[in-house]
Amino acid sequence: MSVRIRQVWDRLFTVLCSGSVGLLIAVLLLFLVPMIVKGGKAVFFRQTVEFRKMQRDLFGRGDLDSLHEAIARTGQARQEVLARIEQFGRGIDTKLLSDEAKDAYRKYGLELRYREVSREEYSRLRAAAKDIRDNFLAALDSTEEAAANRFLDQVDLHRDSPEFQATAVETFFTLSKQYRRILDEMDLAHREEYAAELDIVKTELRNLLGPLPGESTPPLPQDRFGATRWDVAKKHLHYLLYQTKWVPGDSGDGRLVKKEIRRDDPEAGLFAGTELAPLFSMMEKNLERMLEPEWTVYGRYFLDDSTSGHYFGGVGPEILGTLVLTVLSMCFAVPLGVLSAAYLVEYAGDNIAVRVIRTCINTLAGVPSIVYGLFGLAFFVLIVGRPCILSASLTLALLALPVIIRASEEAIRAVPQSYKEASMALGSGKFRTFLTVTLPAAGPGILTGLILSLSRAAGETAPILFAGAVALGPIPDLGLKFRWLFQPTRALSYGCYDITVGDRLAMRVPHNQFGMVFTLILLVLCLNIAAILIRSRMSKKLQGM
Amino acid sequence: MDAIPKRSNATERRGGVQIGSPKSRPHTESAIRPEKVIIRASGFSLFYGEKMGVSDITMEIEAGSVTAIIGPSGCGKSTFLRSINRMNDLIPRTRAEGLLAVGGQDVYDKRTNLVNLRRQVGMVFQRPNPFAKSIYDNISYGPRLQGIRSRTKLNAIVQQCLEDAALWEEVKEDLHKSALALSGGQQQRLCIARTLANKPKVILMDEPCSALDPLATARIEDLIAALKGTYTIVIVTHNMQQAARVSDRTAFFCLGKLIEYDLTDKLFTNPSEKSTEDYITGRFG
């Protein structure tokens, strides 16, 4: 019976072990797959014509002729929408109309000056024009439709008077006609609301199609282009079509619930029945024609500089910065770590002091990385004089040191005494023995520590947060004058952090955020594979294969 | 086995050939001529911290001879052997007293150059311990330490040493393959060849065959016989037949003391000490 129980236990143990490994793999996949899928979108995505424009403008890439054709095609598709928004905008934002009115009055004044009229005649006409202008402006300002129409009637009184024929004053009559049509469709009482919503609609249109006609080229590159990616475009289309409102819920207790209302919804939509209403369905139907999305592989994502924040471009400088920081920190940490480990194993013996040191090292390995970050700020940055690559990589080296010391210590301790004896017996000193026998034999173990700490150093954000990482900064040129050592640098981990905490940015470029994580994972994977290959070659050599 | 007498015989003989008191210093029936002495221990003791390793050893080893050290486990035979080239220094807190000299040079003198000493006194260990390098690099390790860089010189040394160690024919094609690919016996001969490359005066062997099969053991023993005369060999062994086969003189250690030291034939056929007799006849050990 007891044999059976033991067998059951054995079976159970096997199942538990394999089960936990299975669980681990599942969790890993659960973590990695979305990360890779989301990050992959930074490279594989549907580009729009705006993306091609951006590539042309900022990087000088792409065929100009075909781009012009595409711009012409999409421009045609956009035309009606843009005309509509401009037209509607006039009614809401009366500033345009009033500007035009004031402009017309001024023009009329100039016209009068160059005409042969008597002084009295001049004053009379001028006063009349002023009267028309003031009435029109009053119509624009009034919040009641009746009052506005009354003012417009006053304007139109002069419509047929011959003295204003073929002068700038005629503009007033066209404007008044336009405004009347707007007044027919729109409830003046809601003008403020319309204005606010129109602003949003305009912003989203800008996000989709780039600057609206008549607007000057924005100074920041991120405002110069519409949606460069189809997934982002679809998101902005949603923002354009739907308005989020807090309305009383069905429960009747006055609790508000969030509700998305289509802006042209015949019942609840604000713009329903207005001149703008068709715009929404038009956008929905024709967006593909306006942007011409097509699948693309943006391989230069890993090389391109990012332009204007992380809005466009790639993560080239971030990759370079991460590599520089990691490699440099390993250059500091590995020799120091291996030498310390050698001392601890070969020379230190076993006394209280050594045990205390060992405990300290083990504790250091578990210290949160932000502590290293603050130490880096308080020590290295202060010594070097400014946050830069040097101080950041020194901080990272400090972070990596305990892991390297521990792994190297174990590796050096595991080298058989007989190896060292063989070397000593041949007349080599401690140093030669360490260099020619112990170190090669401990190599694979030391490399294991290096792999662990390298991955950590590459991925850590907190230590470099204050010590030399920036979201936007110079690209290390790796020149022999080593000036780059004293410049701050970008890094993948910090870039990802920066996008994530800047919520506007994270909303607009989520692909970049995950793209950085994805790149970081790829980078660490590549570094690890390289280290593992070296390690397996080393251990093969040690085993005589 | 013939060399080892039955216990009863030995006791019989003891009555007749009793020499000196039990406490007398090693019997030297055929005394070593002073100019032939290469290793001289006089009242030599070695302590590991407070623990005694060997105590009060006095013996002389003849140049060009093979000397076996036998004794039960923990009797200090390896300790004594490793004292000769100060390999015990690797163990912390060792302390030596008395005199131990190799070729007239006091081993434990503070001014002794360890590198020179170990170059003169090579050592072969219990387990074959070639470096994880090629055969060529293993052999040339010592010469390179001495600063020999010339390829032709190194080639000559490697070939000479491998030939001396009776390994050349087996490995001459694979000089640049890893030494760890060799069999255990070949590895041990490689270790001997590696020691030879330093041109030592003395080769210490610490149970060189204990990890090897009988065939490989036989080859090592042949090798020892071949090296005899050119090199002074001190071999520690657990295997009494081996001691009887290869050595000219044998020392019997017990509990850190040298009990008896004599010509091998004499020690195995007619030991003068009771405990020697007990050990070689298999009473203990």
Boltz contact constraints between the chains, C-beta under 6 A:
constraints:
  - contact:
      token1: [A, 349]
      token2: [B, 92]
      max_distance: 6.0
  - contact:
      token1: [A, 418]
      token2: [B, 125]
      max_distance: 6.0
  - contact:
      token1: [A, 418]
      token2: [B, 127]
      max_distance: 6.0
  - contact:
      token1: [A, 418]
      token2: [B, 129]
      max_distance: 6.0
  - contact:
      token1: [A, 422]
      token2: [B, 129]
      max_distance: 6.0
  - contact:
      token1: [A, 425]
      token2: [B, 118]
      max_distance: 6.0
  - contact:
      token1: [A, 425]
      token2: [B, 123]
      max_distance: 6.0
  - contact:
      token1: [A, 426]
      token2: [B, 141]
      max_distance: 6.0
  - contact:
      token1: [A, 426]
      token2: [B, 142]
      max_distance: 6.0
  - contact:
      token1: [A, 427]
      token2: [B, 115]
      max_distance: 6.0
  - contact:
      token1: [A, 427]
      token2: [B, 118]
      max_distance: 6.0
  - contact:
      token1: [A, 427]
      token2: [B, 119]
      max_distance: 6.0
  - contact:
      token1: [A, 427]
      token2: [B, 145]
      max_distance: 6.0
  - contact:
      token1: [A, 428]
      token2: [B, 145]
      max_distance: 6.0
  - contact:
      token1: [A, 542]
      token2: [B, 132]
      max_distance: 6.0
  - contact:
      token1: [A, 544]
      token2: [B, 178]
      max_distance: 6.0
  - contact:
      token1: [A, 544]
      token2: [B, 180]
      max_distance: 6.0
  - contact:
      token1: [A, 544]
      token2: [B, 181]
      max_distance: 6.0
